[in-house]
Amino acid sequence: MVQKRALISVSNKKGIVEFATGLSELGYEVISTGGTKRALEEAGIPVTGVSDITGFPEILDGRVKTLNPKIHGGLLAKLDDPTHMLQLEEHGIEPIAVVCVNLYPFKETISRQEASVEEAIENIDIGGPSMLRAAAKNHQDVAVVTDPLDYEEVLRQLKEAGKVDGETKRRLAAKVFRHTAAYDAMIATYLTELAGEEFPECLTVTYELKDRLRYGENPHQHAAFYKKPIEEGGSIAGAIQLHGKELSYNNINDANAALQLVREFSEPAAIAVKHMNPCGVGTGETALDAFLQAYEADSVSIFGGIVAFNREVDVRTAEKLHEIFLEIIIAPSFSEEALAVLQKKKNLRLLTVSHRGEKITGRNLVSVEGGLLVQDPDLYSFEDATITVPTKRQPTEEEWNALKLGWKVVKHVKSNAIVLANGHRTVGVGAGQMNRIGAAKIAIEQAGEQAAGAAMASDAFFPMDDTVEAAARAGITAIIQPGGSIRDEDSIKKADEFGIAMVFTGVRHFKH
Ligand SMILES: NC(=O)c1ncn([C@@H]2O[C@H](COP(=O)(O)O)[C@@H](O)[C@H]2O)c1NC=O
């Protein structure tokens, strides 16, 4: 019997001995590169070295091992093409029926903070992707495996049918091209960043499947959650779920919004979110104080919402949280007693996010029909802004605290956005209105009596003085807004008329 050939060259050696044993027992001649050959021989599997086939040693520190016509001819020949077969014979090349290759660990290398550029470059696999792509192109005749999870199925089919069926070979080939494309995308991103190119001529991003979701924004929409290959600390994609039902599409979006806002605060803070807008934000000496403030901010909307903390949730906070219906609680950690309290609710999702204090710096990508919008995230903070006070009256210390809180929150509310706040919590949130005065009216109505003495934050400038007038009539005493309207003077005059202290930040925080 003519022996069939299987080529195995893997960096990740997991499961390879079992796979190679299976192939060998089925009569395959296993051919391998240096390290793989050694590992298989140690396990007692007969192996032919690739160098014995190519008649060429591995050179340049392994940069050239399998890049040889004796290998690539065997991968690319069409078995039903007489000319191909004749040429193989002429050049003494044997066809290869099974290819098992996984690549140098480029992702793992660049994930290590201390990895040098030289190390990263050495971990760019060249021969591996070449073999994978060749075999995948020729999948009509070659079964190509790159994922150890596929070893079992390939062996099963070879054992039961003596071959891998066409459908499986096509599926494996598609997987290979996804894998090599993702691999190259990571390399391209790494080198593009090193070269400092901001918006290259094409965008090669890659994401890995994290979860299939039960449905999307609505039950009739199919959905999945993909994550970046290398995790960014503090992101929802890196969150660990300790308890509760699986996260839904809307949960993930809301949790993301809550996390982005809680990161604005260094003092203990609690953020309640509904439909991606903060409905109550509180700060205090402790997580409990902060939560009580957030709850007080809007004890109606928080129902069925998400609460994010930037401090550990302790048992006292957990007991308070337990009293209301929430979908998700996110915190850096939960004390054991707190967990015991919160886990009484079967469905309540508890997430921890390992925020190590770094800013999330990756670009924002938003899909529109037929394209993708790409921009930097809005990382501008109050401390970065050039603050001016154009009114006669300067804010008092208490007003400054309220203005800062309102300004941090309004950045995370859908535009047009108005937030009313005191020094400890929001008291009114007007989100996503088509005109500014509309957003102001909603915030003022929600605040009711609490508007008196509160501060107002606006995500963009006032095109006219009507919002200042509405604020004054509600008893608001301080306003923070970007400024920059051609009619700023009208707003300043109106503020002076009512003794309001108004602050300009010079920075707009639209959010759509
Ligand atoms: N250059 C080549 O000809 C080449 N051929 C195979 N490789 C890679 O070498 C690795 C296996 O090496 P080893 O069997 O020596 O442990 C695999 O990840 C494979 O993708 C190569 N490496 C790199 O580019």
Ligand as a Chemical Component Dictionary entry (heavy atoms), coordinates in Angstrom:
data_LIG
# 
_chem_comp.id                   LIG 
_chem_comp.type                 NON-POLYMER 
_chem_comp.pdbx_formal_charge   0 
_chem_comp.three_letter_code    LIG 
# 
loop_
_chem_comp_atom.comp_id 
_chem_comp_atom.atom_id 
_chem_comp_atom.alt_atom_id 
_chem_comp_atom.type_symbol 
_chem_comp_atom.charge 
_chem_comp_atom.model_Cartn_x 
_chem_comp_atom.model_Cartn_y 
_chem_comp_atom.model_Cartn_z 
_chem_comp_atom.pdbx_ordinal 
LIG N1  N1  N 0 9.864  28.836 8.260  1  
LIG C1  C1  C 0 9.347  27.678 8.058  2  
LIG O1  O1  O 0 9.645  27.097 7.043  3  
LIG C2  C2  C 0 8.431  27.075 9.036  4  
LIG N2  N2  N 0 7.836  25.890 8.863  5  
LIG C3  C3  C 0 7.076  25.636 9.963  6  
LIG N3  N3  N 0 7.169  26.665 10.824 7  
LIG C4  C4  C 0 6.511  26.770 12.137 8  
LIG O2  O2  O 0 7.325  26.096 13.074 9  
LIG C5  C5  C 0 6.516  25.693 14.193 10 
LIG C6  C6  C 0 6.921  24.314 14.630 11 
LIG O3  O3  O 0 8.267  24.258 14.844 12 
LIG P1  P1  P 0 8.914  23.032 15.630 13 
LIG O4  O4  O 0 8.327  21.800 15.024 14 
LIG O5  O5  O 0 10.383 23.161 15.398 15 
LIG O6  O6  O 0 8.576  23.168 17.106 16 
LIG C7  C7  C 0 5.076  25.773 13.738 17 
LIG O7  O7  O 0 4.432  26.797 14.473 18 
LIG C8  C8  C 0 5.163  26.117 12.269 19 
LIG O8  O8  O 0 4.102  26.983 11.877 20 
LIG C9  C9  C 0 8.006  27.568 10.279 21 
LIG N4  N4  N 0 8.360  28.706 10.926 22 
LIG C10 C10 C 0 8.369  29.922 10.638 23 
LIG O9  O9  O 0 8.298  30.784 9.990  24 
# 
loop_
_chem_comp_bond.comp_id 
_chem_comp_bond.atom_id_1 
_chem_comp_bond.atom_id_2 
_chem_comp_bond.value_order 
_chem_comp_bond.pdbx_ordinal 
LIG N1  C1  SING 1  
LIG C1  O1  DOUB 2  
LIG C1  C2  SING 3  
LIG C2  N2  SING 4  
LIG C2  C9  DOUB 5  
LIG N2  C3  DOUB 6  
LIG C3  N3  SING 7  
LIG N3  C4  SING 8  
LIG N3  C9  SING 9  
LIG C4  O2  SING 10 
LIG C4  C8  SING 11 
LIG O2  C5  SING 12 
LIG C5  C6  SING 13 
LIG C5  C7  SING 14 
LIG C6  O3  SING 15 
LIG O3  P1  SING 16 
LIG P1  O4  DOUB 17 
LIG P1  O5  SING 18 
LIG P1  O6  SING 19 
LIG C7  O7  SING 20 
LIG C7  C8  SING 21 
LIG C8  O8  SING 22 
LIG C9  N4  SING 23 
LIG N4  C10 SING 24 
LIG C10 O9  DOUB 25 
# 
